[in-house]
Each structure stands twice: as structure tokens, then as C-alpha cells.
Amino acid sequence: MSGWHAMHTIGPNLARSTIGYLNSSSLPLDYSGCVPTVTYEGDNNVLLQQTAKFLLLQFDNIRKGRDLSPTF
């Protein structure tokens, strides 16, 4: 999530600023560092879905009074 947030924060500011494309502003370097992070280890959409599924299953286990031991 932080990679997406950084990319969507730096990108528009890079385009809006008159000095955004200068290396002295460090925005081009920051942006080029943030863009690839949203796809490391697969697409973040898949990772977010897997995390949401795990959390919903754990919530269901809590609701039913089951043990929350890790299921690796």
C-alpha cells in the first residue's frame, strides 16, 4: 500500500512542478524508485486479495471461538 501511495503522490507533483524534472528536486529519482515497488513479488492486487482472505478467515475463526494458531 505504501508503494501505491508514494507513486500516486509523487507522480502528479512531478508533472505539476516546473522544477519537478530537475535532478536537484529528487522527484525523478524518488518516482523511479517507487514505480517498480508496486509490482515486486507479483501484482499487488493479488497480494492484497490474499491478505484480505486471510484476515477474513481469521475473523471468522475468532467469531466461532476457534484457535488462531498459524496455518503455514
N, CA, C and O atoms as a Tripos MOL2 file, in Angstrom:
@<TRIPOS>MOLECULE
protein
  288   287    72     0     0
PROTEIN
NO_CHARGES

@<TRIPOS>ATOM
      1 N           0.8250   -1.2010    0.0000 N.3       1 MET1
      2 CA          0.0000    0.0000    0.0000 C.3       1 MET1
      3 C           0.8660    1.2610    0.0000 C.2       1 MET1
      4 O           0.5210    2.2580   -0.6330 O.2       1 MET1
      5 N           1.9760    1.2090    0.7050 N.am      2 SER2
      6 CA          2.8160    2.4040    0.7630 C.3       2 SER2
      7 C           3.4350    2.7080   -0.6000 C.2       2 SER2
      8 O           3.6330    3.8710   -0.9510 O.2       2 SER2
      9 N           3.7400    1.6590   -1.3660 N.am      3 GLY3
     10 CA          4.2840    1.8760   -2.7100 C.3       3 GLY3
     11 C           3.2830    2.5630   -3.6150 C.2       3 GLY3
     12 O           3.6300    3.4810   -4.3580 O.2       3 GLY3
     13 N           2.0220    2.1110   -3.5500 N.am      4 TRP4
     14 CA          0.9710    2.7420   -4.3510 C.3       4 TRP4
     15 C           0.7790    4.1950   -3.9320 C.2       4 TRP4
     16 O           0.6510    5.0840   -4.7730 O.2       4 TRP4
     17 N           0.7610    4.4210   -2.6320 N.am      5 HIS5
     18 CA          0.5430    5.7790   -2.1360 C.3       5 HIS5
     19 C           1.6830    6.7020   -2.5710 C.2       5 HIS5
     20 O           1.4430    7.8270   -3.0100 O.2       5 HIS5
     21 N           2.9120    6.2270   -2.4500 N.am      6 ALA6
     22 CA          4.0610    7.0440   -2.8490 C.3       6 ALA6
     23 C           4.0260    7.3400   -4.3400 C.2       6 ALA6
     24 O           4.2780    8.4700   -4.7580 O.2       6 ALA6
     25 N           3.7130    6.3310   -5.1400 N.am      7 MET7
     26 CA          3.6710    6.5230   -6.5900 C.3       7 MET7
     27 C           2.6010    7.5450   -6.9850 C.2       7 MET7
     28 O           2.8330    8.4020   -7.8370 O.2       7 MET7
     29 N           1.4350    7.4420   -6.3570 N.am      8 HIS8
     30 CA          0.3440    8.3520   -6.7090 C.3       8 HIS8
     31 C           0.4960    9.7380   -6.0760 C.2       8 HIS8
     32 O          -0.2160   10.6690   -6.4530 O.2       8 HIS8
     33 N           1.3980    9.8780   -5.1390 N.am      9 THR9
     34 CA          1.6790   11.1930   -4.5620 C.3       9 THR9
     35 C           2.7810   11.9070   -5.3280 C.2       9 THR9
     36 O           2.6600   13.0910   -5.6390 O.2       9 THR9
     37 N           3.8490   11.1890   -5.6300 N.am     10 ILE10
     38 CA          4.9890   11.8030   -6.3110 C.3      10 ILE10
     39 C           4.6840   12.0790   -7.7800 C.2      10 ILE10
     40 O           5.0800   13.1200   -8.3050 O.2      10 ILE10
     41 N           3.9890   11.1640   -8.4510 N.am     11 GLY11
     42 CA          3.7170   11.3040   -9.8930 C.3      11 GLY11
     43 C           3.0590   12.6170  -10.2830 C.2      11 GLY11
     44 O           3.5870   13.3340  -11.1330 O.2      11 GLY11
     45 N           1.9170   12.9520   -9.6860 N.am     12 PRO12
     46 CA          1.2730   14.2250  -10.0460 C.3      12 PRO12
     47 C           2.1150   15.4430   -9.6850 C.2      12 PRO12
     48 O           2.1250   16.4310  -10.4190 O.2      12 PRO12
     49 N           2.8130   15.3800   -8.5690 N.am     13 ASN13
     50 CA          3.6640   16.5130   -8.1890 C.3      13 ASN13
     51 C           4.8320   16.6640   -9.1390 C.2      13 ASN13
     52 O           5.2850   17.7800   -9.3920 O.2      13 ASN13
     53 N           5.3220   15.5660   -9.6660 N.am     14 LEU14
     54 CA          6.4000   15.6110  -10.6390 C.3      14 LEU14
     55 C           5.9320   16.3150  -11.9100 C.2      14 LEU14
     56 O           6.6650   17.1180  -12.4880 O.2      14 LEU14
     57 N           4.7270   16.0140  -12.3350 N.am     15 ALA15
     58 CA          4.2010   16.6090  -13.5620 C.3      15 ALA15
     59 C           3.7810   18.0650  -13.3740 C.2      15 ALA15
     60 O           3.9000   18.8620  -14.3040 O.2      15 ALA15
     61 N           3.2930   18.4230  -12.1890 N.am     16 ARG16
     62 CA          2.8050   19.7800  -11.9480 C.3      16 ARG16
     63 C           3.9130   20.7920  -11.7480 C.2      16 ARG16
     64 O           3.7880   21.9520  -12.1430 O.2      16 ARG16
     65 N           4.9820   20.3560  -11.1420 N.am     17 SER17
     66 CA          6.0400   21.2820  -10.7550 C.3      17 SER17
     67 C           6.8820   21.6970  -11.9600 C.2      17 SER17
     68 O           7.1930   20.8770  -12.8250 O.2      17 SER17
     69 N           7.2400   22.9600  -12.0060 N.am     18 THR18
     70 CA          8.0990   23.4330  -13.1010 C.3      18 THR18
     71 C           9.5300   22.9500  -12.9170 C.2      18 THR18
     72 O          10.2840   22.8590  -13.8860 O.2      18 THR18
     73 N           9.9110   22.6380  -11.6750 N.am     19 ILE19
     74 CA         11.2610   22.1210  -11.4460 C.3      19 ILE19
     75 C          11.2370   20.6250  -11.1270 C.2      19 ILE19
     76 O          12.2520   20.0610  -10.7200 O.2      19 ILE19
     77 N          10.0950   19.9920  -11.3080 N.am     20 GLY20
     78 CA          9.9370   18.5900  -10.9490 C.3      20 GLY20
     79 C          10.8690   17.6520  -11.6700 C.2      20 GLY20
     80 O          11.2900   16.6410  -11.1080 O.2      20 GLY20
     81 N          11.2050   17.9740  -12.9210 N.am     21 TYR21
     82 CA         12.0440   17.0730  -13.6960 C.3      21 TYR21
     83 C          13.5360   17.3110  -13.4830 C.2      21 TYR21
     84 O          14.3610   16.5820  -14.0330 O.2      21 TYR21
     85 N          13.8890   18.3130  -12.6990 N.am     22 LEU22
     86 CA         15.2980   18.5470  -12.3990 C.3      22 LEU22
     87 C          15.7780   17.5200  -11.3800 C.2      22 LEU22
     88 O          15.0650   17.1910  -10.4320 O.2      22 LEU22
     89 N          16.9820   17.0240  -11.5820 N.am     23 ASN23
     90 CA         17.5200   16.0580  -10.6350 C.3      23 ASN23
     91 C          17.7100   16.6620   -9.2490 C.2      23 ASN23
     92 O          17.6830   15.9390   -8.2540 O.2      23 ASN23
     93 N          17.9000   17.9610   -9.1710 N.am     24 SER24
     94 CA         18.0880   18.5970   -7.8680 C.3      24 SER24
     95 C          16.8210   18.5470   -7.0120 C.2      24 SER24
     96 O          16.8970   18.6950   -5.7920 O.2      24 SER24
     97 N          15.6630   18.3430   -7.6340 N.am     25 SER25
     98 CA         14.4280   18.2500   -6.8560 C.3      25 SER25
     99 C          14.2650   16.8670   -6.2350 C.2      25 SER25
    100 O          13.4510   16.6970   -5.3270 O.2      25 SER25
    101 N          15.0140   15.8850   -6.6980 N.am     26 SER26
    102 CA         14.9930   14.4790   -6.2750 C.3      26 SER26
    103 C          13.6710   13.7760   -6.5760 C.2      26 SER26
    104 O          13.5300   12.5940   -6.2620 O.2      26 SER26
    105 N          12.7110   14.4560   -7.1650 N.am     27 LEU27
    106 CA         11.4540   13.8030   -7.5240 C.3      27 LEU27
    107 C          11.6260   12.7170   -8.5990 C.2      27 LEU27
    108 O          11.0210   11.6530   -8.4710 O.2      27 LEU27
    109 N          12.4260   12.9450   -9.6500 N.am     28 PRO28
    110 CA         12.5890   11.8660  -10.6330 C.3      28 PRO28
    111 C          13.1970   10.6060  -10.0270 C.2      28 PRO28
    112 O          12.7830    9.4950  -10.3580 O.2      28 PRO28
    113 N          14.1690   10.7710   -9.1490 N.am     29 LEU29
    114 CA         14.7950    9.6170   -8.5080 C.3      29 LEU29
    115 C          13.8170    8.9140   -7.5710 C.2      29 LEU29
    116 O          13.7450    7.6850   -7.5530 O.2      29 LEU29
    117 N          13.0740    9.6850   -6.8020 N.am     30 ASP30
    118 CA         12.0810    9.0980   -5.9020 C.3      30 ASP30
    119 C          11.0020    8.3540   -6.6810 C.2      30 ASP30
    120 O          10.6080    7.2490   -6.3080 O.2      30 ASP30
    121 N          10.5300    8.9620   -7.7600 N.am     31 TYR31
    122 CA          9.4730    8.3450   -8.5600 C.3      31 TYR31
    123 C           9.9690    7.0650   -9.2220 C.2      31 TYR31
    124 O           9.2580    6.0610   -9.2420 O.2      31 TYR31
    125 N          11.1890    7.0950   -9.7650 N.am     32 SER32
    126 CA         11.7030    5.8890  -10.4190 C.3      32 SER32
    127 C          11.9780    4.7880   -9.4020 C.2      32 SER32
    128 O          12.0330    3.6140   -9.7690 O.2      32 SER32
    129 N          12.1490    5.1380   -8.1560 N.am     33 GLY33
    130 CA         12.3120    4.1310   -7.1210 C.3      33 GLY33
    131 C          11.0010    3.5660   -6.6230 C.2      33 GLY33
    132 O          10.9490    2.4280   -6.1550 O.2      33 GLY33
    133 N           9.9360    4.3550   -6.7200 N.am     34 CYS34
    134 CA          8.6280    3.9210   -6.2170 C.3      34 CYS34
    135 C           7.8410    3.0940   -7.2310 C.2      34 CYS34
    136 O           7.1160    2.1760   -6.8490 O.2      34 CYS34
    137 N           7.9740    3.4050   -8.4930 N.am     35 VAL35
    138 CA          7.1500    2.7480   -9.5130 C.3      35 VAL35
    139 C           7.3410    1.2290   -9.5340 C.2      35 VAL35
    140 O           6.3450    0.5060   -9.5710 O.2      35 VAL35
    141 N           8.5750    0.7140   -9.5130 N.am     36 PRO36
    142 CA          8.7040   -0.7430   -9.5620 C.3      36 PRO36
    143 C           8.2360   -1.4580   -8.3000 C.2      36 PRO36
    144 O           7.9240   -2.6480   -8.3470 O.2      36 PRO36
    145 N           8.1830   -0.7540   -7.1740 N.am     37 THR37
    146 CA          7.8040   -1.4280   -5.9300 C.3      37 THR37
    147 C           6.3670   -1.9120   -5.9290 C.2      37 THR37
    148 O           6.0160   -2.7930   -5.1440 O.2      37 THR37
    149 N           5.5270   -1.3560   -6.7890 N.am     38 VAL38
    150 CA          4.1310   -1.7930   -6.7900 C.3      38 VAL38
    151 C           3.9510   -3.1450   -7.4640 C.2      38 VAL38
    152 O           2.8730   -3.7330   -7.3770 O.2      38 VAL38
    153 N           4.9730   -3.6460   -8.1290 N.am     39 THR39
    154 CA          4.8370   -4.9550   -8.7710 C.3      39 THR39
    155 C           5.8810   -5.9670   -8.3120 C.2      39 THR39
    156 O           5.9400   -7.0640   -8.8680 O.2      39 THR39
    157 N           6.7030   -5.6420   -7.3240 N.am     40 TYR40
    158 CA          7.6400   -6.6360   -6.7960 C.3      40 TYR40
    159 C           6.8580   -7.8080   -6.2190 C.2      40 TYR40
    160 O           5.8040   -7.6280   -5.6080 O.2      40 TYR40
    161 N           7.3770   -8.9860   -6.4180 N.am     41 GLU41
    162 CA          6.7700  -10.2170   -5.8970 C.3      41 GLU41
    163 C           5.3390  -10.4090   -6.3900 C.2      41 GLU41
    164 O           4.4800  -10.8650   -5.6360 O.2      41 GLU41
    165 N           5.0850  -10.0730   -7.6210 N.am     42 GLY42
    166 CA          3.7480  -10.2520   -8.1840 C.3      42 GLY42
    167 C           2.9330   -8.9830   -8.0920 C.2      42 GLY42
    168 O           3.3490   -7.9970   -7.4840 O.2      42 GLY42
    169 N           1.7970   -9.0230   -8.6880 N.am     43 ASP43
    170 CA          0.9220   -7.8610   -8.7100 C.3      43 ASP43
    171 C           0.3570   -7.6000   -7.3220 C.2      43 ASP43
    172 O          -0.0960   -8.5270   -6.6500 O.2      43 ASP43
    173 N           0.3820   -6.3600   -6.8960 N.am     44 ASN44
    174 CA         -0.1090   -6.0230   -5.5610 C.3      44 ASN44
    175 C          -1.5860   -6.3150   -5.3860 C.2      44 ASN44
    176 O          -2.0360   -6.5370   -4.2620 O.2      44 ASN44
    177 N          -2.3500   -6.3200   -6.4650 N.am     45 ASN45
    178 CA         -3.7690   -6.6530   -6.3360 C.3      45 ASN45
    179 C          -3.9410   -8.0630   -5.8040 C.2      45 ASN45
    180 O          -4.8020   -8.3080   -4.9590 O.2      45 ASN45
    181 N          -3.1380   -8.9810   -6.2860 N.am     46 VAL46
    182 CA         -3.2090  -10.3670   -5.8190 C.3      46 VAL46
    183 C          -2.7800  -10.4540   -4.3600 C.2      46 VAL46
    184 O          -3.4080  -11.1540   -3.5660 O.2      46 VAL46
    185 N          -1.7130   -9.7470   -4.0040 N.am     47 LEU47
    186 CA         -1.2510   -9.7690   -2.6180 C.3      47 LEU47
    187 C          -2.2970   -9.1920   -1.6710 C.2      47 LEU47
    188 O          -2.5070   -9.7130   -0.5760 O.2      47 LEU47
    189 N          -2.9450   -8.1240   -2.0930 N.am     48 LEU48
    190 CA         -3.9950   -7.5350   -1.2520 C.3      48 LEU48
    191 C          -5.1740   -8.4810   -1.1010 C.2      48 LEU48
    192 O          -5.7550   -8.5670   -0.0190 O.2      48 LEU48
    193 N          -5.5380   -9.1910   -2.1550 N.am     49 GLN49
    194 CA         -6.6380  -10.1480   -2.0760 C.3      49 GLN49
    195 C          -6.2930  -11.3080   -1.1480 C.2      49 GLN49
    196 O          -7.1350  -11.7520   -0.3690 O.2      49 GLN49
    197 N          -5.0690  -11.7940   -1.2300 N.am     50 GLN50
    198 CA         -4.6540  -12.8900   -0.3560 C.3      50 GLN50
    199 C          -4.6430  -12.4520    1.1080 C.2      50 GLN50
    200 O          -5.0470  -13.2130    1.9870 O.2      50 GLN50
    201 N          -4.1880  -11.2470    1.3660 N.am     51 THR51
    202 CA         -4.1750  -10.7380    2.7310 C.3      51 THR51
    203 C          -5.5980  -10.5660    3.2550 C.2      51 THR51
    204 O          -5.8900  -10.9190    4.3980 O.2      51 THR51
    205 N          -6.4760  -10.0270    2.4240 N.am     52 ALA52
    206 CA         -7.8700   -9.8430    2.8330 C.3      52 ALA52
    207 C          -8.5290  -11.1860    3.1220 C.2      52 ALA52
    208 O          -9.2760  -11.3080    4.0940 O.2      52 ALA52
    209 N          -8.2670  -12.1900    2.2980 N.am     53 LYS53
    210 CA         -8.8490  -13.5140    2.5190 C.3      53 LYS53
    211 C          -8.3690  -14.0930    3.8420 C.2      53 LYS53
    212 O          -9.1630  -14.6380    4.6080 O.2      53 LYS53
    213 N          -7.0680  -13.9760    4.1150 N.am     54 PHE54
    214 CA         -6.5190  -14.4780    5.3720 C.3      54 PHE54
    215 C          -7.1650  -13.7760    6.5680 C.2      54 PHE54
    216 O          -7.5500  -14.4260    7.5400 O.2      54 PHE54
    217 N          -7.2830  -12.4430    6.4930 N.am     55 LEU55
    218 CA         -7.8690  -11.7000    7.6060 C.3      55 LEU55
    219 C          -9.3340  -12.0510    7.8200 C.2      55 LEU55
    220 O          -9.7860  -12.1500    8.9610 O.2      55 LEU55
    221 N         -10.0740  -12.2400    6.7430 N.am     56 LEU56
    222 CA        -11.4790  -12.6350    6.8830 C.3      56 LEU56
    223 C         -11.6170  -14.0250    7.4850 C.2      56 LEU56
    224 O         -12.5210  -14.2680    8.2850 O.2      56 LEU56
    225 N         -10.7280  -14.9400    7.1080 N.am     57 LEU57
    226 CA        -10.7600  -16.2800    7.6980 C.3      57 LEU57
    227 C         -10.4160  -16.2240    9.1910 C.2      57 LEU57
    228 O         -11.0250  -16.9270    9.9980 O.2      57 LEU57
    229 N          -9.4410  -15.3890    9.5540 N.am     58 GLN58
    230 CA         -9.1020  -15.2490   10.9690 C.3      58 GLN58
    231 C         -10.2500  -14.6110   11.7560 C.2      58 GLN58
    232 O         -10.5160  -15.0030   12.8920 O.2      58 GLN58
    233 N         -10.9210  -13.6430   11.1630 N.am     59 PHE59
    234 CA        -12.0750  -13.0270   11.8120 C.3      59 PHE59
    235 C         -13.1640  -14.0640   12.0380 C.2      59 PHE59
    236 O         -13.7890  -14.0880   13.0980 O.2      59 PHE59
    237 N         -13.3930  -14.9210   11.0470 N.am     60 ASP60
    238 CA        -14.3960  -15.9800   11.1710 C.3      60 ASP60
    239 C         -13.9960  -16.9610   12.2790 C.2      60 ASP60
    240 O         -14.8480  -17.4220   13.0380 O.2      60 ASP60
    241 N         -12.7060  -17.2750   12.3690 N.am     61 ASN61
    242 CA        -12.2340  -18.1690   13.4310 C.3      61 ASN61
    243 C         -12.4530  -17.5430   14.8070 C.2      61 ASN61
    244 O         -12.8410  -18.2400   15.7450 O.2      61 ASN61
    245 N         -12.2110  -16.2490   14.9390 N.am     62 ILE62
    246 CA        -12.4440  -15.5670   16.2110 C.3      62 ILE62
    247 C         -13.9280  -15.5930   16.5550 C.2      62 ILE62
    248 O         -14.3140  -15.8560   17.6940 O.2      62 ILE62
    249 N         -14.7490  -15.3160   15.5490 N.am     63 ARG63
    250 CA        -16.1900  -15.2800   15.7720 C.3      63 ARG63
    251 C         -16.7260  -16.6340   16.2230 C.2      63 ARG63
    252 O         -17.6480  -16.7040   17.0350 O.2      63 ARG63
    253 N         -16.1420  -17.7100   15.6900 N.am     64 LYS64
    254 CA        -16.5970  -19.0630   16.0400 C.3      64 LYS64
    255 C         -15.8520  -19.6480   17.2330 C.2      64 LYS64
    256 O         -16.1150  -20.7850   17.6220 O.2      64 LYS64
    257 N         -14.9190  -18.8820   17.8250 N.am     65 GLY65
    258 CA        -14.2120  -19.3340   19.0100 C.3      65 GLY65
    259 C         -13.1390  -20.3670   18.7380 C.2      65 GLY65
    260 O         -12.7640  -21.1160   19.6410 O.2      65 GLY65
    261 N         -12.6430  -20.4250   17.5310 N.am     66 ARG66
    262 CA        -11.6080  -21.3990   17.1710 C.3      66 ARG66
    263 C         -10.2260  -20.8850   17.5570 C.2      66 ARG66
    264 O         -10.0310  -19.6990   17.8260 O.2      66 ARG66
    265 N          -9.2690  -21.8190   17.5770 N.am     67 ASP67
    266 CA         -7.8770  -21.4960   17.8710 C.3      67 ASP67
    267 C          -7.2800  -20.7180   16.6890 C.2      67 ASP67
    268 O          -7.5490  -21.0350   15.5300 O.2      67 ASP67
    269 N          -6.4750  -19.7050   16.9910 N.am     68 LEU68
    270 CA         -5.8590  -18.8850   15.9330 C.3      68 LEU68
    271 C          -4.4200  -19.2780   15.6750 C.2      68 LEU68
    272 O          -3.6070  -18.4330   15.3000 O.2      68 LEU68
    273 N          -4.0900  -20.5480   15.8690 N.am     69 SER69
    274 CA         -2.7140  -20.9710   15.6090 C.3      69 SER69
    275 C          -2.3900  -20.8070   14.1280 C.2      69 SER69
    276 O          -3.2640  -20.9790   13.2780 O.2      69 SER69
    277 N          -1.1300  -20.4730   13.8150 N.am     70 PRO70
    278 CA         -0.7580  -20.2480   12.4100 C.3      70 PRO70
    279 C          -0.9610  -21.5000   11.5700 C.2      70 PRO70
    280 O          -0.7500  -22.6190   12.0370 O.2      70 PRO70
    281 N          -1.3690  -21.2970   10.3350 N.am     71 THR71
    282 CA         -1.6040  -22.4100    9.4090 C.3      71 THR71
    283 C          -0.6460  -22.2940    8.2480 C.2      71 THR71
    284 O          -1.0590  -22.0530    7.1140 O.2      71 THR71
    285 N           0.6380  -22.4660    8.5300 N.am     72 PHE72
    286 CA          1.6590  -22.3210    7.4870 C.3      72 PHE72
    287 C           1.7420  -23.5500    6.6560 C.2      72 PHE72
    288 O           2.5470  -23.6140    5.7270 O.2      72 PHE72
@<TRIPOS>BOND
     1     1     2 1
     2     2     3 1
     3     3     4 2
     4     3     5 am
     5     5     6 1
     6     6     7 1
     7     7     8 2
     8     7     9 am
     9     9    10 1
    10    10    11 1
    11    11    12 2
    12    11    13 am
    13    13    14 1
    14    14    15 1
    15    15    16 2
    16    15    17 am
    17    17    18 1
    18    18    19 1
    19    19    20 2
    20    19    21 am
    21    21    22 1
    22    22    23 1
    23    23    24 2
    24    23    25 am
    25    25    26 1
    26    26    27 1
    27    27    28 2
    28    27    29 am
    29    29    30 1
    30    30    31 1
    31    31    32 2
    32    31    33 am
    33    33    34 1
    34    34    35 1
    35    35    36 2
    36    35    37 am
    37    37    38 1
    38    38    39 1
    39    39    40 2
    40    39    41 am
    41    41    42 1
    42    42    43 1
    43    43    44 2
    44    43    45 am
    45    45    46 1
    46    46    47 1
    47    47    48 2
    48    47    49 am
    49    49    50 1
    50    50    51 1
    51    51    52 2
    52    51    53 am
    53    53    54 1
    54    54    55 1
    55    55    56 2
    56    55    57 am
    57    57    58 1
    58    58    59 1
    59    59    60 2
    60    59    61 am
    61    61    62 1
    62    62    63 1
    63    63    64 2
    64    63    65 am
    65    65    66 1
    66    66    67 1
    67    67    68 2
    68    67    69 am
    69    69    70 1
    70    70    71 1
    71    71    72 2
    72    71    73 am
    73    73    74 1
    74    74    75 1
    75    75    76 2
    76    75    77 am
    77    77    78 1
    78    78    79 1
    79    79    80 2
    80    79    81 am
    81    81    82 1
    82    82    83 1
    83    83    84 2
    84    83    85 am
    85    85    86 1
    86    86    87 1
    87    87    88 2
    88    87    89 am
    89    89    90 1
    90    90    91 1
    91    91    92 2
    92    91    93 am
    93    93    94 1
    94    94    95 1
    95    95    96 2
    96    95    97 am
    97    97    98 1
    98    98    99 1
    99    99   100 2
   100    99   101 am
   101   101   102 1
   102   102   103 1
   103   103   104 2
   104   103   105 am
   105   105   106 1
   106   106   107 1
   107   107   108 2
   108   107   109 am
   109   109   110 1
   110   110   111 1
   111   111   112 2
   112   111   113 am
   113   113   114 1
   114   114   115 1
   115   115   116 2
   116   115   117 am
   117   117   118 1
   118   118   119 1
   119   119   120 2
   120   119   121 am
   121   121   122 1
   122   122   123 1
   123   123   124 2
   124   123   125 am
   125   125   126 1
   126   126   127 1
   127   127   128 2
   128   127   129 am
   129   129   130 1
   130   130   131 1
   131   131   132 2
   132   131   133 am
   133   133   134 1
   134   134   135 1
   135   135   136 2
   136   135   137 am
   137   137   138 1
   138   138   139 1
   139   139   140 2
   140   139   141 am
   141   141   142 1
   142   142   143 1
   143   143   144 2
   144   143   145 am
   145   145   146 1
   146   146   147 1
   147   147   148 2
   148   147   149 am
   149   149   150 1
   150   150   151 1
   151   151   152 2
   152   151   153 am
   153   153   154 1
   154   154   155 1
   155   155   156 2
   156   155   157 am
   157   157   158 1
   158   158   159 1
   159   159   160 2
   160   159   161 am
   161   161   162 1
   162   162   163 1
   163   163   164 2
   164   163   165 am
   165   165   166 1
   166   166   167 1
   167   167   168 2
   168   167   169 am
   169   169   170 1
   170   170   171 1
   171   171   172 2
   172   171   173 am
   173   173   174 1
   174   174   175 1
   175   175   176 2
   176   175   177 am
   177   177   178 1
   178   178   179 1
   179   179   180 2
   180   179   181 am
   181   181   182 1
   182   182   183 1
   183   183   184 2
   184   183   185 am
   185   185   186 1
   186   186   187 1
   187   187   188 2
   188   187   189 am
   189   189   190 1
   190   190   191 1
   191   191   192 2
   192   191   193 am
   193   193   194 1
   194   194   195 1
   195   195   196 2
   196   195   197 am
   197   197   198 1
   198   198   199 1
   199   199   200 2
   200   199   201 am
   201   201   202 1
   202   202   203 1
   203   203   204 2
   204   203   205 am
   205   205   206 1
   206   206   207 1
   207   207   208 2
   208   207   209 am
   209   209   210 1
   210   210   211 1
   211   211   212 2
   212   211   213 am
   213   213   214 1
   214   214   215 1
   215   215   216 2
   216   215   217 am
   217   217   218 1
   218   218   219 1
   219   219   220 2
   220   219   221 am
   221   221   222 1
   222   222   223 1
   223   223   224 2
   224   223   225 am
   225   225   226 1
   226   226   227 1
   227   227   228 2
   228   227   229 am
   229   229   230 1
   230   230   231 1
   231   231   232 2
   232   231   233 am
   233   233   234 1
   234   234   235 1
   235   235   236 2
   236   235   237 am
   237   237   238 1
   238   238   239 1
   239   239   240 2
   240   239   241 am
   241   241   242 1
   242   242   243 1
   243   243   244 2
   244   243   245 am
   245   245   246 1
   246   246   247 1
   247   247   248 2
   248   247   249 am
   249   249   250 1
   250   250   251 1
   251   251   252 2
   252   251   253 am
   253   253   254 1
   254   254   255 1
   255   255   256 2
   256   255   257 am
   257   257   258 1
   258   258   259 1
   259   259   260 2
   260   259   261 am
   261   261   262 1
   262   262   263 1
   263   263   264 2
   264   263   265 am
   265   265   266 1
   266   266   267 1
   267   267   268 2
   268   267   269 am
   269   269   270 1
   270   270   271 1
   271   271   272 2
   272   271   273 am
   273   273   274 1
   274   274   275 1
   275   275   276 2
   276   275   277 am
   277   277   278 1
   278   278   279 1
   279   279   280 2
   280   279   281 am
   281   281   282 1
   282   282   283 1
   283   283   284 2
   284   283   285 am
   285   285   286 1
   286   286   287 1
   287   287   288 2
@<TRIPOS>SUBSTRUCTURE
     1 MET1         2 RESIDUE 1 A MET
     2 SER2         6 RESIDUE 1 A SER
     3 GLY3        10 RESIDUE 1 A GLY
     4 TRP4        14 RESIDUE 1 A TRP
     5 HIS5        18 RESIDUE 1 A HIS
     6 ALA6        22 RESIDUE 1 A ALA
     7 MET7        26 RESIDUE 1 A MET
     8 HIS8        30 RESIDUE 1 A HIS
     9 THR9        34 RESIDUE 1 A THR
    10 ILE10       38 RESIDUE 1 A ILE
    11 GLY11       42 RESIDUE 1 A GLY
    12 PRO12       46 RESIDUE 1 A PRO
    13 ASN13       50 RESIDUE 1 A ASN
    14 LEU14       54 RESIDUE 1 A LEU
    15 ALA15       58 RESIDUE 1 A ALA
    16 ARG16       62 RESIDUE 1 A ARG
    17 SER17       66 RESIDUE 1 A SER
    18 THR18       70 RESIDUE 1 A THR
    19 ILE19       74 RESIDUE 1 A ILE
    20 GLY20       78 RESIDUE 1 A GLY
    21 TYR21       82 RESIDUE 1 A TYR
    22 LEU22       86 RESIDUE 1 A LEU
    23 ASN23       90 RESIDUE 1 A ASN
    24 SER24       94 RESIDUE 1 A SER
    25 SER25       98 RESIDUE 1 A SER
    26 SER26      102 RESIDUE 1 A SER
    27 LEU27      106 RESIDUE 1 A LEU
    28 PRO28      110 RESIDUE 1 A PRO
    29 LEU29      114 RESIDUE 1 A LEU
    30 ASP30      118 RESIDUE 1 A ASP
    31 TYR31      122 RESIDUE 1 A TYR
    32 SER32      126 RESIDUE 1 A SER
    33 GLY33      130 RESIDUE 1 A GLY
    34 CYS34      134 RESIDUE 1 A CYS
    35 VAL35      138 RESIDUE 1 A VAL
    36 PRO36      142 RESIDUE 1 A PRO
    37 THR37      146 RESIDUE 1 A THR
    38 VAL38      150 RESIDUE 1 A VAL
    39 THR39      154 RESIDUE 1 A THR
    40 TYR40      158 RESIDUE 1 A TYR
    41 GLU41      162 RESIDUE 1 A GLU
    42 GLY42      166 RESIDUE 1 A GLY
    43 ASP43      170 RESIDUE 1 A ASP
    44 ASN44      174 RESIDUE 1 A ASN
    45 ASN45      178 RESIDUE 1 A ASN
    46 VAL46      182 RESIDUE 1 A VAL
    47 LEU47      186 RESIDUE 1 A LEU
    48 LEU48      190 RESIDUE 1 A LEU
    49 GLN49      194 RESIDUE 1 A GLN
    50 GLN50      198 RESIDUE 1 A GLN
    51 THR51      202 RESIDUE 1 A THR
    52 ALA52      206 RESIDUE 1 A ALA
    53 LYS53      210 RESIDUE 1 A LYS
    54 PHE54      214 RESIDUE 1 A PHE
    55 LEU55      218 RESIDUE 1 A LEU
    56 LEU56      222 RESIDUE 1 A LEU
    57 LEU57      226 RESIDUE 1 A LEU
    58 GLN58      230 RESIDUE 1 A GLN
    59 PHE59      234 RESIDUE 1 A PHE
    60 ASP60      238 RESIDUE 1 A ASP
    61 ASN61      242 RESIDUE 1 A ASN
    62 ILE62      246 RESIDUE 1 A ILE
    63 ARG63      250 RESIDUE 1 A ARG
    64 LYS64      254 RESIDUE 1 A LYS
    65 GLY65      258 RESIDUE 1 A GLY
    66 ARG66      262 RESIDUE 1 A ARG
    67 ASP67      266 RESIDUE 1 A ASP
    68 LEU68      270 RESIDUE 1 A LEU
    69 SER69      274 RESIDUE 1 A SER
    70 PRO70      278 RESIDUE 1 A PRO
    71 THR71      282 RESIDUE 1 A THR
    72 PHE72      286 RESIDUE 1 A PHE
